Amino acid sequence: MQAYKSIEDIPSRYEFVHVVARRARKIQNGARPMIATLVRKPTRVAEMETMAGLVEYYHLPPSHPETAPKTEK
C-alpha cells in the first residue's frame, strides 16, 4: 500500500478509479470507513482512503496473447 500526495503520482488512473469504485460500493453496502472524515459521500471517502494508502490492491501485469499459456482444445 502506498500513499499518494496528488493525483499526478498515481501510476494508472484507470486502475485508481476502479479501486475507488469498488471500495465506495463496499462503503455504500455498510462497510465502515477506514479514515475519520466529515465527508459523507462514499465515493469521496473511498478516494481519500485510497490516496492515504489504506486500501490494498495489486498491480497485475498486462496479459498479452503471445505470452499467455497455450490451452489445448
Buried (B, 14 or more C-beta within 10 A) or exposed (E): EEEBEEEEEBEEEEBBBEBBEEBBEEBEEEBEBBBEEEEEEBBBBBBBBBBBEBBEBEEEEEEEEEEEEEEEE
